[in-house]
């Protein structure tokens, strides 16, 4: 960012995220300033996909982008919308490049509103040449060509100042050009400013203006050499005023600083992208790089692959008791061990305390030797980390093998904590005490998000979600506390607590004669892994007047705390007891398809990530296939995250059964839900 912020021109770097679809990666301050935005405002505008191109020019720019896709670069003009609602003309130069398999589009933008305004004014008036030219804040030359004759019409004051300035900049000698002298100089040689080797660039710019609204070129100032080079940027617009005469309007700007910075940017382009793919603290590859590698492996089958999943032991406790600086040193030390045991480019830091190592084309014995070396280092450093590892001769799904290694790591971590529970249990005990006290004080509450049939907005059920109320009364979202509870295996207390809250809610409805309303409750696989899981569910439900068909348990497919064989057994048992079972987050993991065939599942939930991309024809077709497959298997389909009627109607055409999302309501407290949807 420091490099591209040096540019006076607006700079925008886009990364391809789909088939001919791009998302913003970087932009400089000049780009935001050009459109009248502060930096944070510009980020929000780009994040919400607000089109900043003037509506009438969008189709033209779309075609131009396609041309850049084919040719690799391109130059176009268009109008852009500013924050204040006004419109500016810009000249855009786009260049497509690649880095580690990613397509990247680098675009520079120059404001040419003054040039376009001058041309428009000149077209409206033929007797105010000099006044109009002087209204343009940059250097402007206006001339006409008729046959072999060139006539200088106007040279503005800004061009006079520009000429004196760059002349002195070149050799230190002061110039005192007068306007008449410049007009005479250009009359003798229209290429007077131009280095003789770059004359062809200016000539091509003038010729191209016959067919393109705005053309441009960058040339060296006459007198430039290896020791001192001054770069001049020109824009040209021309208009045929008669059968034999054409007027030209040419601007001049000093862009020496920008050219030097652009050269530096090209030299540092690899470094800039390298930063986005490597972890700044440890130097190993980061989560972004890991996701890219996983995507690469989907299309390129790997052979003889070793996978290691490692987790630094007790990092949060170290951060809390000894500070983050000490914790960072702990992470760096372990990353160094990984780099010594394996190649640096095979190591990924995928989260704060988690690392993955993927090594293709390695023999099993060699892989085991390196793992043993790492284990010895870990032991010598007071078991700084826990790890799981796996080797396969042929691998078609690297992500799945990584998950298997992760589960083996959890087994090892469990052993680590069991051996040290007398000395290391303080953290869990503290969290357990805090959790139980918070539940006692009512700080954990049930929120409900409504569900409706796809053909309307008549609410027929709800999903129960947990929220925590902080001491200051603010609502804490689950992503801030659930991962900690899952990691410490305390999440079952929350799952069963919300189940009981759901049963209390249904019991109150039953007392008023409502026996049909359904609530779905999320269940972590960590909870389902407990030996008394089914017993606890039955014990809670039997305390209330609740029909079992009114309760549905949502199982997340992406959590691998227990194997699918045991999971299927638990699901089958729930179904025999009369409960409903829903498979959540369908389509986000490869385990979706085999899980759809498990006995006992009767509903699948389409993940929100599909709904937001439904305008993509391929995604839309995939949603249709998923609904069709689910129905063929006798399953109902509910879509989550539906926010517009257009999305709901599209899903209805595909025969989706139900939906939930902000189109109905965001999750709200149970009391508010009852008042809004279940009042008599």
Order of alpha helices (4+ residues) and beta strands (2+ residues): beta-beta-alpha-alpha-alpha-beta-beta-beta-alpha-alpha-beta-beta-alpha-alpha-alpha-beta-beta-beta-alpha-alpha-beta-alpha-alpha-beta-beta-alpha-beta-alpha-alpha-alpha-beta-beta-beta-alpha-alpha-beta-alpha-alpha-beta-alpha-beta-alpha-beta-alpha-alpha-beta-alpha-beta-beta-alpha
